[in-house]
Amino acid sequence: MNESRFDAALRAIHATAPEPSSLDNKVQLALDRRYRSRLVRRRVVVALSACAVAAFGLFAMPAVQASASLRGITSALDKAPRVVMDTYSVDENGNRIQVAQSVIADGEESYHEFSGRREQFTKGDKVYNFDPTLNVYIVSERQATMHLKLSEMLGPAGEFSLGKRSIIEHVVGGGRKLLRATVRNVGLPERYIIDADEITELPVTMRVESLERGSWRTREVLDFRYDPNAAVAGPDLRKYRVVTMAEASAEFIKAMERKTVAEYRYKRGRVVVRAVDVSQDGTVFVAYQAGDKSANSWRGYGMNVSDNLGTHYLRVGQSSSYMAGPFGTPDGKLELEVFTPSRALAPGVKRRVDVTTQVDPNGTFIRMIKAGINYGNGHIVYHWQPNYQTTVFGKEKIVPLLSMNISAPTCSTHPAWAETVDYQAFGNSISAEMSKAGQRGDAALEERRWNDAVAYFQEELRLMREYEQKGYGPWDQSHALDKLDQARSHHVVP
């Protein structure tokens, strides 16, 4: 991977592996983000374990209207002194790939290991999450909403609430009688099937299924073992530093603030660009600050990218910093916007890239959002407009921030700093490329470029499968499959 000098300097400050494993329960996702509906592909939400509360916390899982039998299952698990849970991702051929292992000891201590790396530890009233991009443990207080006991997760105050429905059945499996709880997440294409021993009411296995093309497909399996000798590991506090989330965010922002690429001073503050990187396929990454100090929020896009070749750039998702505050810097939190060409560019293509922003007639910085006008019969015309939920007066005025000549890429698929700003999208090269393929497919479909759309959605699905095979976890393929079918329904020239 080619790196900019700034990127290399950042890595020197916060040493990390060049291609870290995907850690989807990383504290920046697990503890400091709330579920937000995305127009891009959605990660399959799985109950990795009772101690992996972060996986549930991301999507605010609700309480099931459970029967006495279901409460018995979860209560029995709470009473099990040592519980080991092995989690497997299941590919399309039914092959299992182990992606996680979790241990709960007496409902008080736990650890969660994902893709071979210990990630989350609970000791006493503290929770330690390992951040692989900063090589530190981020510590937080164990909150009342973090349920280690499965019965609490399924109870009225637990993560399984509002919108969940369950069915309890008596079945036979593996030569013994079982209680089966099927929990359906209303409004989302997923369900959970828990099998428990009928006598002890202890869970034996749990399946996570997604609805794809009208059929349920098993995406993840949890196997429960009850071992009185199972040991709970602890964080290696001698090898790694321990910092709070606020301290970790401050360290990262401080490192990024060592370089100012461009700035524009508006009425009450400024927009300052901290880094611009270009990947091998021409994708442009812009890191900036605009004085926004609101944690865990997104108000719209502040940047625009164009070039002298007339390249059509697509925005990759709704990416911005969901870091926790408070932010000690007057420039606010660090934000990321990503622009990928609708067709990948060759790495050696030379061009001039222009980055702009916008203000209203009073000189106030404004953010843009995409809105659609529905003309009926499925005909929707999209356009960009200011986010009128913020203070905006009049029509936006585009102002230049910088122009830079690009003669070679500065990174392979994404810059290292993008991993910290948005780990879910850029935790590894596969997920980074997956988002780009999906956006290109959507654009091709909208422009009626059917052959291109087929190719892009096939590439997105290939990357999803590669992601699963490497043990990073499952993805909901329903969107890509539906769009692929839509593109194939039109005449495709060989």
C-alpha positions as CSV (number, residue, x, y, z in Angstrom):
1,M,0.0,0.0,0.0
2,N,1.3,3.4,-1.0
3,E,0.9,6.0,1.8
4,S,1.1,9.7,2.0
5,R,3.8,11.1,4.3
6,F,1.1,12.3,6.7
7,D,-0.5,8.8,6.7
8,A,2.9,7.3,7.5
9,A,3.4,9.8,10.3
10,L,0.0,9.0,11.8
11,R,0.9,5.3,11.8
12,A,4.2,6.1,13.5
13,I,2.3,7.9,16.3
14,H,-0.3,5.1,16.7
15,A,1.4,2.0,15.5
16,T,-0.9,-0.7,14.2
17,A,-0.9,-3.7,11.9
18,P,-1.0,-2.7,8.2
19,E,-4.1,-4.7,7.6
20,P,-5.9,-5.4,10.9
21,S,-8.6,-8.0,11.3
22,S,-12.2,-6.7,11.2
23,L,-13.4,-6.0,14.7
24,D,-17.0,-5.0,14.2
25,N,-17.7,-4.6,17.9
26,K,-14.9,-2.0,18.3
27,V,-15.8,0.5,20.9
28,Q,-16.4,3.3,18.3
29,L,-19.2,1.1,16.9
30,A,-20.2,-0.8,19.9
31,L,-20.5,1.8,22.6
32,D,-20.7,5.2,20.9
33,R,-22.9,4.6,17.9
34,R,-26.6,4.2,17.7
35,Y,-28.4,2.4,15.0
36,R,-29.0,4.7,12.0
37,S,-30.8,3.5,8.9
38,R,-28.5,3.5,5.9
39,L,-29.3,3.5,2.2
40,V,-26.2,1.4,1.7
41,R,-25.9,-2.3,2.5
42,R,-26.7,-3.3,6.1
43,R,-24.5,-5.6,8.1
44,V,-26.4,-8.6,9.4
45,V,-27.0,-8.1,13.1
46,V,-26.1,-11.1,15.1
47,A,-26.3,-12.0,18.8
48,L,-22.7,-13.0,19.0
49,S,-23.0,-13.7,22.7
50,A,-24.6,-12.6,25.9
51,C,-21.5,-10.6,26.8
52,A,-21.2,-9.1,23.3
53,V,-23.7,-6.4,24.3
54,A,-22.2,-4.1,21.8
55,A,-23.5,-6.1,18.9
56,F,-27.0,-5.6,20.2
57,G,-26.5,-2.1,21.3
58,L,-25.8,-1.0,17.7
59,F,-29.3,-1.8,16.7
60,A,-31.2,-1.3,19.9
61,M,-32.5,-4.8,20.2
62,P,-35.8,-4.9,22.1
63,A,-37.7,-7.0,24.7
64,V,-39.6,-10.0,23.4
65,Q,-43.1,-10.6,24.6
66,A,-41.8,-14.0,25.8
67,S,-43.6,-16.9,27.3
68,A,-42.7,-18.5,30.6
69,S,-40.7,-21.1,28.7
70,L,-38.5,-18.4,27.0
71,R,-37.9,-16.8,30.4
72,G,-37.0,-20.2,31.7
73,I,-34.4,-20.7,29.0
74,T,-32.7,-17.4,29.7
75,S,-32.9,-17.7,33.5
76,A,-31.2,-21.1,33.2
77,L,-28.4,-19.6,31.2
78,D,-27.9,-16.9,33.9
79,K,-27.5,-19.6,36.5
80,A,-24.8,-21.5,34.5
81,P,-21.6,-20.6,36.2
82,R,-19.3,-20.9,33.2
83,V,-20.7,-20.5,29.6
84,V,-18.6,-20.8,26.5
85,M,-20.2,-19.6,23.2
86,D,-18.6,-20.4,19.8
87,T,-19.9,-18.3,16.9
88,Y,-19.7,-19.5,13.3
89,S,-20.4,-17.7,10.1
90,V,-22.2,-19.9,7.5
91,D,-21.5,-19.4,3.9
92,E,-23.8,-20.2,0.9
93,N,-22.5,-23.8,0.7
94,G,-23.3,-24.4,4.4
95,N,-19.7,-24.3,5.5
96,R,-19.0,-23.0,9.0
97,I,-16.2,-20.5,9.7
98,Q,-15.5,-19.7,13.3
99,V,-15.6,-16.0,13.9
100,A,-15.9,-15.5,17.6
101,Q,-15.7,-17.1,21.0
102,S,-17.2,-15.7,24.2
103,V,-17.0,-16.7,27.9
104,I,-19.2,-15.6,30.7
105,A,-18.2,-16.5,34.3
106,D,-21.0,-16.3,36.9
107,G,-22.6,-13.5,35.0
108,E,-20.0,-11.0,36.2
109,E,-16.9,-11.4,34.1
110,S,-16.6,-12.0,30.4
111,Y,-14.5,-11.6,27.3
112,H,-15.3,-11.6,23.7
113,E,-12.8,-12.7,21.0
114,F,-13.5,-11.9,17.4
115,S,-11.6,-13.3,14.5
116,G,-8.8,-14.5,16.7
117,R,-8.2,-11.2,18.6
118,R,-9.4,-10.5,22.1
119,E,-11.6,-7.5,21.9
120,Q,-13.9,-6.9,24.8
121,F,-13.4,-7.6,28.5
122,T,-15.7,-7.0,31.4
123,K,-14.0,-6.9,34.8
124,G,-16.0,-5.7,37.8
125,D,-17.5,-2.3,36.9
126,K,-15.2,-1.7,33.9
127,V,-15.5,-2.7,30.2
128,Y,-12.3,-2.7,28.2
129,N,-12.4,-2.6,24.4
130,F,-9.2,-3.0,22.4
131,D,-8.8,-0.5,19.6
132,P,-6.5,-2.0,17.0
133,T,-5.9,1.3,15.1
134,L,-4.6,3.1,18.2
135,N,-3.3,0.0,20.0
136,V,-4.9,0.9,23.3
137,Y,-7.7,-0.4,25.6
138,I,-10.6,2.0,25.7
139,V,-12.2,1.8,29.1
140,S,-15.7,2.7,30.1
141,E,-18.0,2.2,33.0
142,R,-20.3,-0.8,32.8
143,Q,-23.6,0.8,32.3
144,A,-27.0,-0.4,33.5
145,T,-28.1,-0.9,29.9
146,M,-25.3,-3.3,29.2
147,H,-26.8,-6.6,29.9
148,L,-24.5,-9.5,30.5
149,K,-27.2,-11.9,31.4
150,L,-29.3,-13.2,28.5
151,S,-32.5,-13.1,30.6
152,E,-31.9,-9.4,31.1
153,M,-31.4,-9.0,27.3
154,L,-34.7,-10.6,26.7
155,G,-36.5,-8.9,29.6
156,P,-38.6,-5.8,29.4
157,A,-35.6,-3.5,29.9
158,G,-33.3,-5.6,27.6
159,E,-32.0,-5.2,24.1
160,F,-34.8,-7.4,22.7
161,S,-37.8,-5.0,22.9
162,L,-40.3,-3.1,20.9
163,G,-41.0,-4.8,17.6
164,K,-39.8,-8.2,18.5
165,R,-42.1,-11.3,18.4
166,S,-41.4,-14.8,19.6
167,I,-43.0,-18.3,19.1
168,I,-42.2,-21.1,21.5
169,E,-42.4,-24.7,20.3
170,H,-41.6,-28.2,21.6
171,V,-39.3,-30.1,19.1
172,V,-36.9,-33.0,19.0
173,G,-33.3,-32.6,17.9
174,G,-30.1,-34.6,18.4
175,G,-32.0,-37.3,20.1
176,R,-33.4,-35.1,22.9
177,K,-36.5,-32.9,23.5
178,L,-35.9,-29.2,23.0
179,L,-37.7,-26.0,23.5
180,R,-37.4,-23.7,20.5
181,A,-37.9,-20.0,20.6
182,T,-38.2,-18.2,17.3
183,V,-37.7,-14.5,17.6
184,R,-38.6,-12.3,14.6
185,N,-37.3,-8.8,14.2
186,V,-40.3,-7.0,12.8
187,G,-39.4,-4.7,10.0
188,L,-36.0,-6.2,9.4
189,P,-35.1,-9.3,7.3
190,E,-33.8,-11.4,10.2
191,R,-34.8,-13.8,12.8
192,Y,-33.2,-15.8,15.7
193,I,-34.0,-19.4,16.5
194,I,-32.9,-20.6,20.0
195,D,-32.9,-24.3,20.9
196,A,-32.7,-25.2,24.6
197,D,-32.8,-28.5,26.5
198,E,-36.3,-29.1,27.6
199,I,-35.3,-30.3,31.1
200,T,-32.5,-27.9,32.0
201,E,-33.8,-25.1,29.8
202,L,-30.2,-24.2,28.9
203,P,-29.6,-23.0,25.3
204,V,-27.9,-25.5,23.1
205,T,-27.6,-23.6,19.9
206,M,-28.8,-20.4,18.3
207,R,-29.3,-19.7,14.6
208,V,-29.4,-16.2,13.0
209,E,-31.2,-16.2,9.7
210,S,-31.7,-13.5,7.0
211,L,-34.5,-13.3,4.5
212,E,-33.0,-13.4,1.0
213,R,-35.2,-13.6,-2.2
214,G,-38.1,-14.7,-0.1
215,S,-36.3,-17.6,1.7
216,W,-34.7,-17.8,5.1
217,R,-30.9,-18.5,5.0
218,T,-28.8,-19.4,8.0
219,R,-26.0,-16.8,8.3
220,E,-24.6,-17.4,11.8
221,V,-24.7,-20.2,14.4
222,L,-23.9,-20.0,18.1
223,D,-23.1,-23.2,20.0
224,F,-23.3,-23.1,23.8
225,R,-21.0,-25.2,26.1
226,Y,-21.2,-25.3,29.9
227,D,-17.7,-25.8,31.3
228,P,-17.0,-25.2,35.0
229,N,-13.3,-24.9,34.1
230,A,-13.7,-22.2,31.5
231,A,-11.4,-19.3,32.3
232,V,-12.1,-15.7,31.6
233,A,-9.2,-13.8,30.2
234,G,-8.4,-10.3,31.2
235,P,-7.0,-7.3,29.3
236,D,-3.2,-7.1,29.0
237,L,-2.7,-3.9,30.9
238,R,1.0,-4.2,30.9
239,K,1.3,-4.3,27.2
240,Y,-1.3,-1.7,26.2
241,R,-2.2,1.7,27.5
242,V,-5.7,2.3,28.9
243,V,-7.5,5.4,27.8
244,T,-11.1,6.7,27.9
245,M,-13.0,7.2,24.7
246,A,-12.7,11.0,25.1
247,E,-8.9,10.6,25.4
248,A,-8.7,8.3,22.4
249,S,-10.7,10.7,20.3
250,A,-8.6,13.6,21.5
251,E,-5.4,11.8,20.6
252,F,-6.6,10.9,17.1
253,I,-7.9,14.4,16.4
254,K,-4.7,16.0,17.7
255,A,-2.6,13.8,15.3
256,M,-4.9,14.8,12.4
257,E,-4.7,18.5,13.3
258,R,-0.9,18.6,12.8
259,K,-1.6,19.2,9.2
260,T,-3.9,21.8,7.6
261,V,-4.5,21.2,3.9
262,A,-7.0,24.0,3.3
263,E,-9.4,26.2,5.2
264,Y,-12.3,28.6,4.6
265,R,-13.4,31.0,7.3
266,Y,-17.2,31.6,7.4
267,K,-19.3,33.8,9.5
268,R,-18.8,32.0,12.9
269,G,-15.9,29.7,12.5
270,R,-14.1,27.8,9.7
271,V,-14.0,24.7,7.7
272,V,-10.6,23.1,7.7
273,V,-9.4,20.2,5.6
274,R,-7.0,17.9,7.4
275,A,-6.2,15.3,4.8
276,V,-7.0,14.3,1.2
277,D,-6.1,10.9,-0.1
278,V,-6.7,9.1,-3.3
279,S,-7.0,5.3,-3.7
280,Q,-5.9,3.3,-6.7
281,D,-9.4,3.3,-8.3
282,G,-9.6,7.1,-8.0
283,T,-11.7,7.3,-4.8
284,V,-11.1,10.6,-3.0
285,F,-11.1,10.7,0.9
286,V,-11.5,14.0,2.6
287,A,-11.0,14.5,6.3
288,Y,-12.2,17.8,7.7
289,Q,-13.6,19.8,10.7
290,A,-16.4,22.3,10.5
291,G,-16.8,23.2,14.1
292,D,-19.4,20.6,14.8
293,K,-19.1,19.4,18.4
294,S,-22.2,17.2,18.5
295,A,-21.4,13.6,19.3
296,N,-23.0,10.7,17.5
297,S,-24.8,12.8,14.9
298,W,-24.9,13.4,11.2
299,R,-26.4,16.6,9.7
300,G,-25.5,16.4,6.0
301,Y,-22.6,16.6,3.6
302,G,-20.2,19.5,3.8
303,M,-17.8,18.7,0.9
304,N,-18.0,18.4,-2.9
305,V,-15.4,16.9,-5.2
306,S,-14.9,17.3,-9.0
307,D,-12.0,17.1,-11.4
308,N,-10.9,18.5,-14.8
309,L,-11.8,15.2,-16.5
310,G,-15.5,15.5,-15.8
311,T,-15.5,12.4,-13.6
312,H,-18.9,11.5,-12.1
313,Y,-18.2,11.0,-8.4
314,L,-20.5,9.1,-6.1
315,R,-20.8,9.6,-2.4
316,V,-20.0,6.4,-0.5
317,G,-22.7,6.0,2.2
318,Q,-23.4,8.6,4.9
319,S,-20.0,8.6,6.5
320,S,-19.1,11.1,9.2
321,S,-17.4,10.8,12.5
322,Y,-19.6,9.3,15.2
323,M,-16.9,9.9,17.8
324,A,-17.9,10.5,21.4
325,G,-17.4,14.0,22.8
326,P,-16.6,16.2,24.4
327,F,-14.3,17.7,21.8
328,G,-11.7,20.0,23.2
329,T,-10.7,21.5,19.9
330,P,-12.5,24.6,18.7
331,D,-12.7,23.0,15.2
332,G,-14.9,20.2,16.4
333,K,-15.1,16.6,15.6
334,L,-13.3,15.0,12.6
335,E,-15.5,14.1,9.7
336,L,-15.0,11.9,6.7
337,E,-16.5,12.2,3.2
338,V,-15.7,9.7,0.5
339,F,-16.2,10.2,-3.3
340,T,-15.8,7.2,-5.7
341,P,-15.8,7.5,-9.5
342,S,-18.9,5.9,-11.0
343,R,-16.4,3.9,-13.1
344,A,-13.0,3.1,-11.6
345,L,-10.1,5.1,-12.9
346,A,-6.7,3.7,-13.8
347,P,-4.1,4.3,-11.1
348,G,-1.9,6.4,-13.4
349,V,-4.6,8.8,-14.6
350,K,-3.4,12.4,-14.0
351,R,-6.0,14.9,-13.1
352,R,-6.7,18.1,-11.1
353,V,-9.1,17.4,-8.2
354,D,-11.1,20.3,-6.8
355,V,-12.7,20.3,-3.3
356,T,-15.4,22.8,-2.5
357,T,-17.9,23.6,0.2
358,Q,-20.9,25.9,0.5
359,V,-22.3,28.8,2.5
360,D,-25.6,30.7,2.4
361,P,-25.8,34.4,1.5
362,N,-25.1,35.4,5.1
363,G,-21.8,33.5,4.9
364,T,-23.0,30.6,7.2
365,F,-21.6,27.2,6.5
366,I,-24.4,24.8,5.4
367,R,-24.6,21.1,4.8
368,M,-26.3,19.4,1.8
369,I,-28.7,16.4,1.8
370,K,-30.2,14.3,-1.0
371,A,-34.0,14.7,-1.5
372,G,-36.4,13.1,-3.9
373,I,-39.5,14.4,-5.7
374,N,-42.0,11.5,-6.3
375,Y,-43.9,12.0,-9.6
376,G,-45.8,8.8,-9.2
377,N,-45.6,5.4,-10.9
378,G,-42.3,4.9,-9.3
379,H,-40.7,7.9,-11.0
380,I,-38.5,9.7,-8.4
381,V,-36.1,12.6,-9.3
382,Y,-33.4,13.2,-6.8
383,H,-31.6,16.5,-6.2
384,W,-29.2,18.0,-3.7
385,Q,-30.5,20.7,-1.3
386,P,-29.4,22.4,1.9
387,N,-30.4,20.7,5.1
388,Y,-33.1,23.1,6.2
389,Q,-33.3,21.5,9.7
390,T,-30.2,23.7,10.4
391,T,-30.0,27.4,10.1
392,V,-30.0,28.2,6.4
393,F,-31.0,31.5,4.6
394,G,-31.4,31.5,0.9
395,K,-29.6,29.6,-1.9
396,E,-26.3,28.0,-1.3
397,K,-23.1,29.5,-2.7
398,I,-20.3,27.2,-3.7
399,V,-16.8,28.3,-2.4
400,P,-13.5,26.7,-3.3
401,L,-11.3,25.0,-0.7
402,L,-8.4,23.5,-2.7
403,S,-7.2,22.2,-6.0
404,M,-4.6,19.5,-6.2
405,N,-2.9,17.7,-9.0
406,I,-3.1,13.9,-8.8
407,S,-0.4,11.9,-10.6
408,A,-0.5,8.7,-8.5
409,P,-2.6,7.2,-5.7
410,T,-1.6,7.8,-2.1
411,C,-3.1,4.6,-0.8
412,S,-4.4,1.2,-2.0
413,T,-8.1,1.0,-1.1
414,H,-8.3,3.6,1.7
415,P,-6.0,5.6,4.0
416,A,-5.2,4.4,7.4
417,W,-6.8,7.3,9.2
418,A,-10.2,6.3,7.6
419,E,-10.2,3.1,9.7
420,T,-10.4,5.2,12.9
421,V,-13.0,7.6,11.6
422,D,-15.3,4.9,10.2
423,Y,-14.1,1.4,11.2
424,Q,-17.3,-0.3,10.0
425,A,-16.7,0.9,6.4
426,F,-12.9,0.9,6.3
427,G,-11.8,-1.7,8.9
428,N,-10.3,-3.8,6.1
429,S,-9.8,-3.5,2.3
430,I,-12.8,-5.9,1.5
431,S,-15.4,-3.8,3.3
432,A,-13.9,-0.6,1.7
433,E,-14.3,-2.0,-1.8
434,M,-17.7,-3.5,-1.1
435,S,-19.2,-0.1,-0.4
436,K,-17.8,1.3,-3.6
437,A,-19.1,-1.6,-5.7
438,G,-22.6,-1.2,-4.3
439,Q,-22.7,2.6,-4.9
440,R,-21.5,2.1,-8.5
441,G,-24.2,-0.6,-9.0
442,D,-26.9,1.7,-7.7
443,A,-25.7,4.5,-10.0
444,A,-25.6,2.2,-13.1
445,L,-29.1,1.0,-12.3
446,E,-30.4,4.5,-12.0
447,E,-28.7,5.5,-15.3
448,R,-30.1,2.3,-17.0
449,R,-26.6,1.0,-17.7
450,W,-27.8,-2.6,-17.2
451,N,-24.6,-4.4,-18.1
452,D,-22.5,-2.3,-15.7
453,A,-25.1,-2.7,-12.9
454,V,-25.0,-6.5,-13.2
455,A,-21.2,-6.4,-13.1
456,Y,-21.1,-4.1,-10.0
457,F,-23.6,-6.0,-8.0
458,Q,-21.9,-9.3,-8.8
459,E,-18.7,-7.8,-7.6
460,E,-20.4,-6.6,-4.4
461,L,-21.7,-10.1,-3.7
462,R,-18.3,-11.6,-4.4
463,L,-16.8,-9.3,-1.8
464,M,-19.5,-10.1,0.7
465,R,-18.7,-13.8,0.3
466,E,-15.0,-13.2,0.6
467,Y,-15.6,-11.1,3.7
468,E,-17.6,-14.0,5.2
469,Q,-15.0,-16.6,4.2
470,K,-12.3,-14.7,6.0
471,G,-14.3,-14.9,9.2
472,Y,-15.2,-11.2,9.4
473,G,-18.9,-12.0,9.8
474,P,-22.0,-12.1,7.6
475,W,-23.6,-9.5,5.5
476,D,-27.2,-9.1,4.4
477,Q,-27.1,-9.8,0.7
478,S,-30.8,-9.2,0.0
479,H,-30.3,-5.7,-1.3
480,A,-27.6,-6.7,-3.8
481,L,-29.5,-9.8,-4.9
482,D,-32.7,-7.8,-5.5
483,K,-30.8,-5.1,-7.4
484,L,-29.0,-7.8,-9.4
485,D,-32.3,-9.4,-10.4
486,Q,-33.7,-6.0,-11.3
487,A,-30.7,-5.3,-13.7
488,R,-30.9,-8.8,-15.2
489,S,-34.6,-8.4,-15.9
490,H,-33.7,-6.0,-18.7
491,H,-32.0,-7.0,-21.9
492,V,-28.3,-7.5,-21.2
493,V,-26.0,-7.6,-24.2
494,P,-23.3,-10.4,-23.9
